[in-house]
């Protein structure tokens, strides 16, 4: 009986995660929380042509510090050039609660680049991390751009909430 209950619980959890993951691509925030476990997906679009990085900001951590174990992003650029000339880096970090100051943490190297169609480049990043974001800060992923091409980034972080 115990095995059946835990298997059912695992299937329900996987179903909830799949639903939340699907919702995260729609531009809305999606959070998955179990005791000690945290996962959130966010999306950001940056259409300005300046040299400023595109930042995907997550929710403020009010419960506990977060040890980020996985960070992933799919970045779409519609400029049509070489990815090495457009996206110069992806950094996992944190921003203050008001979103004004970014503190860099861990550099994430793009793992896979593919051409999605005429003028479209997709860069997929999936990295293991051990970066800790303190309580009252917001995890963030910053995409550095050369010559300011428009980009859209869909990112997810997952980790464990630490005890204070």
GUMARFI-916701 format. One line per 4 residues: their letters; for each residue x, y, z of N, C-alpha, C. Coordinates in nm, 4 decimals. Example, Ala and Ser with C-alpha at 12.3 -4.5 7.8 and 13.67 -1.06 7.14 Angstrom:
// GUMARFI-916701
as> 1.3190,-0.5690,0.7800,1.2300,-0.4500,0.7800,1.3200,-0.3300,0.7800 ~ 1.2850,-0.2250,0.7080,1.3670,-0.1060,0.7140,1.2900,0.0030,0.7870 .
***
This chain:
// GUMARFI-916701
xxxx> 0.0823,-0.1194,0.0000,0.0000,0.0000,0.0000,0.0869,0.1262,0.0000 ~ 0.1957,0.1253,0.0795,0.2834,0.2414,0.0855,0.3462,0.2713,-0.0499 ~ 0.3921,0.1657,-0.1192,0.4528,0.1836,-0.2504,0.3545,0.2482,-0.3468 ~ 0.2308,0.2037,-0.3435,0.1294,0.2564,-0.4336,0.1036,0.4043,-0.4048 .
xxxx> 0.0979,0.4412,-0.2768,0.0741,0.5811,-0.2407,0.1897,0.6691,-0.2854 ~ 0.3140,0.6271,-0.2615,0.4267,0.7115,-0.2996,0.4400,0.7197,-0.4512 ~ 0.4073,0.6110,-0.5230,0.4117,0.6157,-0.6684,0.3047,0.7102,-0.7213 ~ 0.1846,0.7044,-0.6624,0.0767,0.7950,-0.7021,0.1161,0.9393,-0.6741 .
xxxx> 0.1761,0.9638,-0.5577,0.2205,1.0995,-0.5238,0.3240,1.1493,-0.6231 ~ 0.4170,1.0606,-0.6612,0.5197,1.1006,-0.7580,0.4584,1.1334,-0.8930 ~ 0.3598,1.0558,-0.9360,0.2940,1.0831,-1.0642,0.2167,1.2139,-1.0594 ~ 0.1504,1.2411,-0.9473,0.0785,1.3680,-0.9335,0.1772,1.4835,-0.9384 .
xxxx> 0.2897,1.4703,-0.8671,0.3915,1.5763,-0.8673,0.4463,1.5997,-1.0074 ~ 0.4720,1.4916,-1.0808,0.5224,1.5056,-1.2174,0.4199,1.5742,-1.3060 ~ 0.2920,1.5416,-1.2872,0.1865,1.6058,-1.3659,0.1765,1.7541,-1.3370 ~ 0.1855,1.7897,-1.2080,0.1818,1.9312,-1.1697,0.3005,2.0037,-1.2302 .
xxxx> 0.4189,1.9427,-1.2236,0.5379,2.0052,-1.2813,0.5227,2.0254,-1.4311 ~ 0.4657,1.9275,-1.5008,0.4465,1.9406,-1.6456,0.3500,2.0530,-1.6784 ~ 0.2428,2.0655,-1.6012,0.1465,2.1733,-1.6241,0.2113,2.3079,-1.5989 ~ 0.2866,2.3189,-1.4884,0.3520,2.4450,-1.4567,0.4591,2.4788,-1.5591 .
xxxx> 0.5338,2.3782,-1.6073,0.6356,2.4033,-1.7071,0.5713,2.4557,-1.8352 ~ 0.4588,2.3985,-1.8738,0.3884,2.4445,-1.9931,0.3389,2.5860,-1.9767 ~ 0.2960,2.6231,-1.8572,0.2465,2.7585,-1.8332,0.3589,2.8599,-1.8354 ~ 0.4815,2.8170,-1.8010,0.5906,2.9131,-1.7929,0.6268,2.9709,-1.9290 .
xxxx> 0.6025,2.8993,-2.0373,0.6352,2.9493,-2.1701,0.5366,3.0526,-2.2201 ~ 0.4272,3.0746,-2.1474,0.3245,3.1663,-2.1943,0.3482,3.3096,-2.1487 ~ 0.4617,3.3361,-2.0842,0.4912,3.4700,-2.0372,0.4540,3.4903,-1.8922 ~ 0.3831,3.3968,-1.8320,0.3455,3.4056,-1.6926,0.4508,3.3358,-1.6085 .
xxxx> 0.4496,3.3673,-1.4800,0.5383,3.2999,-1.3878,0.4741,3.1694,-1.3444 ~ 0.5557,3.0686,-1.3255,0.5057,2.9412,-1.2754,0.5995,2.8943,-1.1653 ~ 0.5436,2.8627,-1.0497,0.6239,2.8155,-0.9389,0.5783,2.6776,-0.8974 ~ 0.6739,2.5955,-0.8594,0.6465,2.4640,-0.8057,0.7128,2.4589,-0.6697 .
xxxx> 0.6346,2.4329,-0.5665,0.6909,2.4307,-0.4319,0.6447,2.3086,-0.3564 ~ 0.7398,2.2368,-0.3043,0.7187,2.1297,-0.2083,0.8103,2.1640,-0.0930 ~ 0.7924,2.1045,0.0226,0.8810,2.1380,0.1350,1.0282,2.1252,0.0966 ~ 1.0991,2.2359,0.1015,1.2410,2.2378,0.0715,1.2776,2.2406,-0.0753 .
xxxx> 1.1798,2.2326,-0.1674,1.2069,2.2294,-0.3114,1.1458,2.3534,-0.3753 ~ 1.2182,2.4112,-0.4705,1.1718,2.5329,-0.5377,1.2000,2.5214,-0.6861 ~ 1.1020,2.5558,-0.7675,1.1219,2.5637,-0.9124,1.0347,2.6765,-0.9645 ~ 1.0911,2.7581,-1.0516,1.0150,2.8684,-1.1093,1.0585,2.8908,-1.2527 .
xxxx> 0.9640,2.9235,-1.3370,0.9923,2.9565,-1.4756,0.9453,3.0981,-1.5050 ~ 1.0225,3.1707,-1.5817,0.9898,3.3078,-1.6222,1.0319,3.3310,-1.7657 ~ 0.9735,3.4336,-1.8255,1.0072,3.4695,-1.9622,1.0262,3.6200,-1.9699 ~ 1.1203,3.6635,-2.0534,1.1432,3.8063,-2.0753,1.1753,3.8289,-2.2222 .
xxxx> 1.1295,3.9421,-2.2731,1.1625,3.9831,-2.4092,1.2297,4.1188,-2.4026 ~ 1.3381,4.1320,-2.4751,1.4109,4.2582,-2.4795,1.4210,4.3015,-2.6251 ~ 1.3509,4.4082,-2.6573,1.3485,4.4553,-2.7957,1.4283,4.5829,-2.8157 ~ 1.4801,4.6412,-2.7055,1.5614,4.7616,-2.7194,1.6923,4.7257,-2.7897 .
xxxx> 1.7470,4.8194,-2.8609,1.8673,4.7911,-2.9395,1.9942,4.8401,-2.8719 ~ 1.9869,4.8760,-2.7466,2.1056,4.9204,-2.6742,2.1922,4.8043,-2.6299 ~ 2.3082,4.8345,-2.5735,2.4010,4.7288,-2.5306,2.3639,4.6655,-2.3959 ~ 2.2556,4.7114,-2.3319,2.2189,4.6584,-2.2016,2.1812,4.5108,-2.2127 .
xxxx> 2.2176,4.4318,-2.1099,2.1798,4.2904,-2.1113,2.0292,4.2731,-2.0931 ~ 1.9802,4.1589,-2.1331,1.8405,4.1215,-2.1132,1.8355,4.0389,-1.9846 ~ 1.7547,4.0804,-1.8883,1.7508,4.0131,-1.7588,1.6161,3.9471,-1.7354 ~ 1.6202,3.8198,-1.6995,1.5011,3.7445,-1.6607,1.5026,3.7400,-1.5087 .
xxxx> 1.4043,3.8054,-1.4457,1.3989,3.8127,-1.2996,1.2920,3.7183,-1.2466 ~ 1.3250,3.6495,-1.1386,1.2328,3.5579,-1.0739,1.1736,3.6248,-0.9496 ~ 1.0896,3.5544,-0.8779,1.0217,3.6096,-0.7601,1.1185,3.6304,-0.6446 ~ 1.0841,3.7248,-0.5569,1.1620,3.7510,-0.4366,1.1515,3.6312,-0.3428 .
xxxx> 1.2644,3.5903,-0.2891,1.2679,3.4781,-0.1959,1.2356,3.5287,-0.0559 ~ 1.1169,3.5028,-0.0086,1.0759,3.5510,0.1230,1.0833,3.4431,0.2301 ~ 1.0848,3.3170,0.1893,1.0798,3.2073,0.2854,1.2182,3.1685,0.3370 ~ 1.3128,3.1467,0.2478,1.4458,3.0983,0.2863,1.5435,3.1257,0.1729 .
xxxx> 1.6750,3.1208,0.2026,1.7728,3.1286,0.0934,1.7548,3.0095,-0.0006 ~ 1.7970,3.0263,-0.1251,1.7791,2.9218,-0.2257,1.9137,2.8794,-0.2814 ~ 1.9412,2.7496,-0.2755,2.0585,2.6946,-0.3433,2.0097,2.6483,-0.4801 ~ 2.0494,2.7199,-0.5844,2.0069,2.6882,-0.7210,2.0897,2.5702,-0.7695 .
xxxx> 2.0216,2.4607,-0.8011,2.0901,2.3403,-0.8475,2.0907,2.3295,-0.9993 ~ 1.9861,2.3786,-1.0642,1.9771,2.3752,-1.2109,1.9271,2.5109,-1.2599 ~ 1.9826,2.5549,-1.3679,1.9347,2.6754,-1.4355,1.9279,2.6421,-1.5837 ~ 1.8187,2.6797,-1.6480,1.8077,2.6531,-1.7909,1.7371,2.7683,-1.8597 .
xxxx> 1.7762,2.7936,-1.9822,1.7155,2.8989,-2.0637,1.7118,2.8548,-2.2083 ~ 1.6075,2.8968,-2.2744,1.6034,2.8909,-2.4194,1.5948,3.0354,-2.4649 ~ 1.6917,3.0778,-2.5430,1.7030,3.2169,-2.5857,1.6829,3.2216,-2.7364 ~ 1.5897,3.3023,-2.7795,1.5611,3.3171,-2.9216,1.6041,3.4564,-2.9655 .
xxxx> 1.6883,3.4618,-3.0661,1.7315,3.5884,-3.1244,1.6833,3.5924,-3.2684 ~ 1.6274,3.7040,-3.3091,1.5746,3.7143,-3.4452,1.6627,3.7995,-3.5354 ~ 1.7831,3.8271,-3.4903,1.8732,3.9112,-3.5682,1.9250,3.8395,-3.6923 ~ 1.9489,3.7091,-3.6812,1.9900,3.6317,-3.7976,2.1391,3.6203,-3.8189 .
xxxx> 2.2188,3.6762,-3.7303,2.3635,3.6655,-3.7463,2.4177,3.5443,-3.6743 ~ 2.5463,3.5443,-3.6518,2.6107,3.4352,-3.5805,2.5836,3.4490,-3.4309 ~ 2.5503,3.3397,-3.3609,2.5245,3.3497,-3.2173,2.6441,3.4032,-3.1405 ~ 2.7643,3.3708,-3.1839,2.8824,3.4190,-3.1134,2.8985,3.5700,-3.1270 .
xxxx> 2.8363,3.6285,-3.2266,2.8425,3.7739,-3.2435,2.7263,3.8443,-3.1746 ~ 2.6209,3.7692,-3.1380,2.5022,3.8305,-3.0797,2.4920,3.8090,-2.9295 ~ 2.5030,3.6851,-2.8835,2.4907,3.6525,-2.7424,2.6318,3.6273,-2.6902 ~ 2.6772,3.7128,-2.5990,2.8154,3.7028,-2.5531,2.8279,3.6322,-2.4188 .
xxxx> 2.7179,3.6032,-2.3520,2.7264,3.5318,-2.2256,2.5919,3.5232,-2.1557 ~ 2.5815,3.4269,-2.0670,2.4631,3.4088,-1.9845,2.5127,3.3932,-1.8413 ~ 2.4579,3.4738,-1.7485,2.5043,3.4747,-1.6109,2.3884,3.4548,-1.5154 ~ 2.4065,3.3632,-1.4209,2.3112,3.3436,-1.3127,2.3532,3.4344,-1.1983 .
xxxx> 2.2592,3.5100,-1.1441,2.2916,3.6000,-1.0341,2.1685,3.6312,-0.9522 ~ 2.1691,3.7484,-0.8945,2.0547,3.7910,-0.8138,2.0367,3.9409,-0.8291 ~ 1.9142,3.9859,-0.8083,1.8854,4.1284,-0.8072,1.8212,4.1628,-0.6739 ~ 1.8329,4.2899,-0.6356,1.7683,4.3344,-0.5136,1.6175,4.3277,-0.5326 .
xxxx> 1.5458,4.3362,-0.4233,1.4002,4.3230,-0.4278,1.3377,4.4228,-0.5244 ~ 1.3942,4.5443,-0.5335,1.3398,4.6447,-0.6249,1.3877,4.6257,-0.7687 ~ 1.4775,4.5297,-0.7927,1.5219,4.4976,-0.9278,1.6243,4.5929,-0.9865 ~ 1.6827,4.6797,-0.9053,1.7744,4.7798,-0.9609,1.9193,4.7348,-0.9685 .
xxxx> 1.9658,4.6513,-0.8760,2.1066,4.6126,-0.8737,2.1215,4.4637,-0.9012 ~ 2.2021,4.4301,-1.0016,2.2303,4.2905,-1.0352,2.3666,4.2536,-0.9787 ~ 2.3729,4.1412,-0.9062,2.4983,4.0890,-0.8537,2.5256,3.9589,-0.9283 ~ 2.6337,3.9584,-1.0050,2.6667,3.8401,-1.0855,2.7104,3.7264,-0.9963 .
xxxx> 2.6744,3.6070,-1.0382,2.7126,3.4882,-0.9639,2.7933,3.3958,-1.0512 ~ 2.7258,3.3088,-1.1229,2.7915,3.2023,-1.1969,2.7685,3.2202,-1.3470 ~ 2.8775,3.2148,-1.4236,2.8684,3.2236,-1.5692,2.8204,3.0901,-1.6231 ~ 2.7218,3.0934,-1.7105,2.6684,2.9718,-1.7712,2.7029,2.9728,-1.9191 .
xxxx> 2.7767,2.8739,-1.9629,2.8160,2.8667,-2.1030,2.7024,2.8092,-2.1863 ~ 2.6701,2.8700,-2.3006,2.5683,2.8109,-2.3871,2.6104,2.6701,-2.4294 ~ 2.5186,2.5768,-2.4196,2.5513,2.4387,-2.4511,2.5114,2.3980,-2.5916 ~ 2.4072,2.4604,-2.6439,2.3589,2.4166,-2.7755,2.3054,2.5376,-2.8510 .
xxxx> 2.3473,2.5513,-2.9738,2.2985,2.6579,-3.0602,2.2396,2.5945,-3.1847 ~ 2.1258,2.6448,-3.2259,2.0644,2.5926,-3.3476,1.9952,2.7049,-3.4228 ~ 1.9896,2.6907,-3.5533,1.9185,2.7865,-3.6354,1.7748,2.7378,-3.6480 ~ 1.6801,2.8199,-3.6056,1.5405,2.7789,-3.6008,1.4647,2.8146,-3.7275 .
xxxx> 1.5186,2.9012,-3.8061,1.4513,2.9434,-3.9270,1.5195,3.0668,-3.9806 ~ 1.4674,3.1236,-4.0880,1.5298,3.2433,-4.1438,1.5378,3.3547,-4.0401 ~ 1.6593,3.3962,-4.0089,1.6800,3.5060,-3.9153,1.6562,3.4709,-3.7705 ~ 1.6457,3.3440,-3.7350,1.6211,3.3054,-3.5962,1.7284,3.2098,-3.5463 .
xxxx> 1.7791,3.2382,-3.4268,1.8792,3.1547,-3.3626,1.8258,3.1184,-3.2248 ~ 1.8375,2.9931,-3.1867,1.7976,2.9483,-3.0543,1.9222,2.9004,-2.9814 ~ 1.9438,2.9518,-2.8604,2.0546,2.9070,-2.7764,1.9920,2.8411,-2.6541 ~ 2.0237,2.7158,-2.6307,1.9719,2.6430,-2.5156,2.0812,2.6308,-2.4113 .
xxxx> 2.0490,2.6643,-2.2877,2.1434,2.6560,-2.1768,2.0805,2.5674,-2.0704 ~ 2.1524,2.4681,-2.0251,2.1117,2.3876,-1.9107,2.2376,2.3613,-1.8306 ~ 2.2418,2.4105,-1.7094,2.3641,2.3986,-1.6312,2.3350,2.3596,-1.4877 ~ 2.4235,2.2775,-1.4317,2.4208,2.2478,-1.2891,2.4922,2.3629,-1.2182 .
xxxx> 2.4373,2.4055,-1.1074,2.4992,2.5153,-1.0329,2.4995,2.4801,-0.8848 ~ 2.5675,2.5596,-0.8067,2.5615,2.5541,-0.6609,2.5520,2.6963,-0.6073 ~ 2.4911,2.7832,-0.6833,2.4795,2.9248,-0.6492,2.3704,2.9436,-0.5436 ~ 2.3999,3.0215,-0.4394,2.3021,3.0471,-0.3328,2.2536,3.1911,-0.3421 .
xxxx> 2.1208,3.2081,-0.3426,2.0575,3.3397,-0.3448,2.0001,3.3645,-0.2051 ~ 2.0432,3.4722,-0.1381,1.9932,3.4988,-0.0034,1.8444,3.5344,-0.0018 ~ 1.7848,3.5168,0.1134,1.6455,3.5555,0.1308,1.6325,3.7065,0.1062 ~ 1.5182,3.7485,0.0574,1.4846,3.8874,0.0228,1.5539,3.9370,-0.1034 .
xxxx> 1.6171,3.8486,-0.1781,1.6702,3.8806,-0.3100,1.5906,3.8013,-0.4130 ~ 1.6106,3.8356,-0.5389,1.5435,3.7655,-0.6486,1.6479,3.6986,-0.7361 ~ 1.6359,3.5673,-0.7607,1.7257,3.5058,-0.8578,1.7040,3.5718,-0.9941 ~ 1.8083,3.5783,-1.0739,1.7974,3.6400,-1.2065,1.8981,3.5756,-1.3004 .
xxxx> 1.8633,3.5727,-1.4274,1.9543,3.5260,-1.5309,1.9681,3.6391,-1.6311 ~ 2.0927,3.6763,-1.6575,2.1212,3.7889,-1.7462,2.1857,3.7385,-1.8747 ~ 2.1295,3.7828,-1.9870,2.1797,3.7466,-2.1196,2.2507,3.8690,-2.1762 ~ 2.3817,3.8582,-2.1947,2.4601,3.9694,-2.2493,2.4520,3.9667,-2.4012 .
xxxx> 2.4282,4.0858,-2.4591,2.4088,4.0958,-2.6041,2.5061,4.1960,-2.6637 ~ 2.5651,4.1604,-2.7750,2.6515,4.2514,-2.8488,2.5665,4.3183,-2.9560 ~ 2.5741,4.4471,-2.9696,2.4976,4.5252,-3.0678,2.3469,4.5222,-3.0423 ~ 2.3046,4.4755,-2.9262,2.1646,4.4826,-2.8846,2.0617,4.4163,-2.9731 .
xxxx> 2.0826,4.2917,-3.0188,1.9772,4.2284,-3.0976,1.8556,4.1987,-3.0096 ~ 1.7353,4.2032,-3.0649,1.6178,4.1662,-2.9859,1.6238,4.0173,-2.9503 ~ 1.5952,3.9862,-2.8240,1.5946,3.8472,-2.7794,1.4723,3.8203,-2.6933 ~ 1.4361,3.6945,-2.6888,1.3317,3.6466,-2.5989,1.3925,3.5294,-2.5235 .
xxxx> 1.3838,3.5321,-2.3903,1.4432,3.4271,-2.3087,1.3367,3.3641,-2.2206 ~ 1.3303,3.2334,-2.2240,1.2414,3.1570,-2.1382,1.3302,3.0736,-2.0467 ~ 1.3278,3.1044,-1.9155,1.4228,3.0434,-1.8222,1.3519,2.9763,-1.7044 ~ 1.4196,2.8775,-1.6490,1.3717,2.8054,-1.5323,1.4873,2.7867,-1.4359 .
xxxx> 1.4571,2.8010,-1.3063,1.5549,2.7667,-1.2036,1.4904,2.6635,-1.1118 ~ 1.5739,2.5764,-1.0581,1.5263,2.4768,-0.9626,1.6331,2.4585,-0.8563 ~ 1.5863,2.4390,-0.7341,1.6828,2.4211,-0.6263,1.6179,2.3827,-0.4963 ~ 1.6978,2.3966,-0.3918,1.6481,2.3602,-0.2600,1.6528,2.4815,-0.1683 .
xxxx> 1.5483,2.4950,-0.0888,1.5425,2.6037,0.0089,1.6245,2.5613,0.1301 ~ 1.7155,2.6487,0.1719,1.8041,2.6189,0.2839,1.7428,2.6686,0.4139 ~ 1.7807,2.6083,0.5214,1.7348,2.6541,0.6522,1.8180,2.7743,0.6922 ~ 1.7531,2.8741,0.7515,1.8275,2.9938,0.7981,1.9197,2.9623,0.9117 .
***
